[in-house]
Amino acid sequence: MPEIPDLEGYAAYFNKRLPGLKIENAERGPVPWLVREQTERWEERLRGQTFGDVYRHAKMLFFPLASGDFIAVHAMLTGRYQYCEPKEKVRAKTGWLLTLDNGMQLRYFDEMRMGRTYVAREDEFNEKLPRWSERGPDVIKETNEDDFLARMLKGRGMIKNIITNERTIAGIGNAYADEVLWEARLHPFRKRTDISEDALRELYRSIVRVMEWATPIVTEAMEAKGPPVKMYRDHLRVHSRPADAVCPRDNHRISSITSGGRETNFCRGCQE
């Protein structure tokens, strides 16, 4: 799933290429239901529009247009982008294609067909973007340490579940949850009620440090290699490491537990 560093990397990549470009044609792809808009309306509403600066909010990517419309994409697990020449073969799971006035195309494809794309004005977000009004604040853009602590203190259950619940805070997914909990030395299955306020404050600082560390790495990789089919994850310290991987902090073997289809990785030696 694209998470904060991935989405910030996409935004940086597209902001070097898209602002000021005009959409000459908007098409639905072989998997048209990835666009939550009628075909005719999608094509007519986007044709002739000009891109502004792309940005991330929570786990969504927003493509502002000069008219005040936004293309809003929630990529879920496997939604990905292409910026390519029109002659490149269209992937079978492509949802949409935008032909630009520089001769290139922006495309969205999704192997598991879970992601969704919307066109909406900002005052339509609550109406058109599912659960938009139910989301908690963006953990990087809209919280500070005190706000984060207050929200954590209301949570019940395991700490990993709490920080990946978008109704509490928005933006952290499975992979980077493992990374920030490792950074904070917190066991992912530890109950929030057993964690001190000081440790929760350190967790917030760990989130900031991990995102500040990972975002430039992903951004540079994306600029050098282009938008990925598989998210850039080689830099991660504990998440989805090889079976024989050890903790870079204390050399204990990294544990891996899969539950409900979600893999959790952590170090039993240094995460308490």
PyMOL commands that set and color helices and strands:
alter all, ss='L'
color gray80, all
select helices_A, chain A and resi 4-15+32-34+39-46+122-128+132-134+145-153+159-163+174-183+192-194+197-225
alter helices_A, ss='H'
color red, helices_A
select strands_A, chain A and resi 23-28+55-57+60-64+69-74+79-84+94-100+105-110+116-121+254-259+262-267
alter strands_A, ss='S'
color yellow, strands_A
deselect
rebuild
show_as cartoon
